[in-house]
Amino acid sequence: MVIAGLLFSGFAAALHVYIFYLESFLWTKPTAAKVFGISPEEAKSTQEMAFNQGFYNLFLAIVTALGIVFYLLGWDTIGATLIFAGTGSMLAAALVLLISSPDKSAAAIKQGTLPLIALITLALGLAF
């Protein structure tokens, strides 16, 4: 079960690296506009905010990835702590999006599903 938790944590980190790329580098391109459902005008006026927000996603991915590396190197406590911090923050951000912007529930669910599965499987794996 721990291996499943590590895998889902890795998938969650990869998703957040993709979100970072969309928000920080493709925000004003048609790809990001389609994914986020924004107009070119909205993209232009929020470009700086999206660039910054993209880095938050990258940092969550880095924390999670470092946790996976530490865990695989045998530093279980440090690794699990970093994974729980990274994926827990990803899930919390998805919940904030869901609560604050119900019209973006599909995005919130996509953003939060992998971290939720990672948290559950890792917690169960460590508990048993």
C-alpha positions as a Python dict, from the first residue, in 0.01 Angstrom:
ca = {
    (1, 'M'): (0, 0, 0),
    (2, 'V'): (294, 235, 65),
    (3, 'I'): (412, 182, -293),
    (4, 'A'): (65, 283, -418),
    (5, 'G'): (85, 594, -199),
    (6, 'L'): (424, 682, -342),
    (7, 'L'): (299, 629, -697),
    (8, 'F'): (-12, 842, -649),
    (9, 'S'): (202, 1108, -481),
    (10, 'G'): (426, 1107, -788),
    (11, 'F'): (125, 1139, -1018),
    (12, 'A'): (-6, 1429, -808),
    (13, 'A'): (334, 1599, -824),
    (14, 'A'): (348, 1551, -1202),
    (15, 'L'): (1, 1702, -1240),
    (16, 'H'): (109, 2005, -1039),
    (17, 'V'): (420, 2048, -1254),
    (18, 'Y'): (187, 2052, -1556),
    (19, 'I'): (-36, 2311, -1385),
    (20, 'F'): (277, 2517, -1310),
    (21, 'Y'): (370, 2507, -1678),
    (22, 'L'): (21, 2610, -1786),
    (23, 'E'): (-4, 2895, -1536),
    (24, 'S'): (350, 3027, -1559),
    (25, 'F'): (435, 2983, -1926),
    (26, 'L'): (120, 2917, -2130),
    (27, 'W'): (-127, 3143, -1947),
    (28, 'T'): (-187, 3375, -2243),
    (29, 'K'): (-184, 3094, -2501),
    (30, 'P'): (-494, 2916, -2636),
    (31, 'T'): (-399, 2595, -2452),
    (32, 'A'): (-430, 2752, -2108),
    (33, 'A'): (-736, 2953, -2211),
    (34, 'K'): (-909, 2628, -2305),
    (35, 'V'): (-804, 2445, -1988),
    (36, 'F'): (-900, 2730, -1754),
    (37, 'G'): (-1192, 2867, -1954),
    (38, 'I'): (-1063, 3223, -1972),
    (39, 'S'): (-1071, 3485, -2244),
    (40, 'P'): (-753, 3639, -2390),
    (41, 'E'): (-838, 3960, -2203),
    (42, 'E'): (-874, 3778, -1870),
    (43, 'A'): (-548, 3595, -1935),
    (44, 'K'): (-361, 3916, -2004),
    (45, 'S'): (-499, 4097, -1698),
    (46, 'T'): (-420, 3805, -1464),
    (47, 'Q'): (-87, 3697, -1614),
    (48, 'E'): (128, 3809, -1320),
    (49, 'M'): (-103, 3643, -1067),
    (50, 'A'): (-105, 3320, -1266),
    (51, 'F'): (274, 3323, -1298),
    (52, 'N'): (305, 3348, -919),
    (53, 'Q'): (34, 3086, -859),
    (54, 'G'): (210, 2850, -1098),
    (55, 'F'): (515, 2856, -877),
    (56, 'Y'): (306, 2759, -574),
    (57, 'N'): (206, 2449, -768),
    (58, 'L'): (567, 2380, -860),
    (59, 'F'): (680, 2412, -497),
    (60, 'L'): (411, 2166, -382),
    (61, 'A'): (531, 1924, -649),
    (62, 'I'): (894, 1966, -540),
    (63, 'V'): (812, 1905, -172),
    (64, 'T'): (619, 1592, -268),
    (65, 'A'): (893, 1465, -502),
    (66, 'L'): (1159, 1522, -237),
    (67, 'G'): (945, 1326, 6),
    (68, 'I'): (929, 1035, -235),
    (69, 'V'): (1307, 1044, -282),
    (70, 'F'): (1375, 1059, 91),
    (71, 'Y'): (1131, 774, 156),
    (72, 'L'): (1294, 558, -112),
    (73, 'L'): (1637, 633, 36),
    (74, 'G'): (1521, 487, 367),
    (75, 'W'): (1449, 809, 553),
    (76, 'D'): (1087, 708, 606),
    (77, 'T'): (983, 973, 857),
    (78, 'I'): (1128, 1266, 664),
    (79, 'G'): (994, 1131, 337),
    (80, 'A'): (643, 1064, 465),
    (81, 'T'): (631, 1404, 634),
    (82, 'L'): (721, 1584, 312),
    (83, 'I'): (474, 1376, 110),
    (84, 'F'): (193, 1446, 358),
    (85, 'A'): (280, 1818, 357),
    (86, 'G'): (291, 1841, -22),
    (87, 'T'): (-12, 1630, -108),
    (88, 'G'): (-208, 1761, 191),
    (89, 'S'): (-152, 2117, 67),
    (90, 'M'): (-256, 2014, -284),
    (91, 'L'): (-577, 1867, -147),
    (92, 'A'): (-640, 2172, 71),
    (93, 'A'): (-596, 2402, -229),
    (94, 'A'): (-844, 2191, -426),
    (95, 'L'): (-1094, 2217, -143),
    (96, 'V'): (-1051, 2596, -129),
    (97, 'L'): (-1116, 2613, -503),
    (98, 'L'): (-1423, 2391, -468),
    (99, 'I'): (-1569, 2599, -184),
    (100, 'S'): (-1479, 2943, -319),
    (101, 'S'): (-1564, 2880, -684),
    (102, 'P'): (-1833, 2612, -719),
    (103, 'D'): (-1843, 2679, -1094),
    (104, 'K'): (-1490, 2533, -1107),
    (105, 'S'): (-1583, 2212, -926),
    (106, 'A'): (-1463, 1994, -1214),
    (107, 'A'): (-1118, 2152, -1197),
    (108, 'A'): (-1111, 2123, -818),
    (109, 'I'): (-1199, 1755, -835),
    (110, 'K'): (-930, 1691, -1098),
    (111, 'Q'): (-677, 1882, -889),
    (112, 'G'): (-766, 1709, -564),
    (113, 'T'): (-830, 1347, -659),
    (114, 'L'): (-471, 1229, -695),
    (115, 'P'): (-353, 1393, -370),
    (116, 'L'): (-653, 1247, -186),
    (117, 'I'): (-580, 897, -311),
    (118, 'A'): (-210, 947, -230),
    (119, 'L'): (-288, 1056, 126),
    (120, 'I'): (-527, 768, 190),
    (121, 'T'): (-308, 495, 42),
    (122, 'L'): (9, 621, 209),
    (123, 'A'): (-163, 659, 548),
    (124, 'L'): (-309, 309, 524),
    (125, 'G'): (24, 167, 411),
    (126, 'L'): (208, 324, 701),
    (127, 'A'): (-59, 224, 952),
    (128, 'F'): (-64, -143, 864),
}
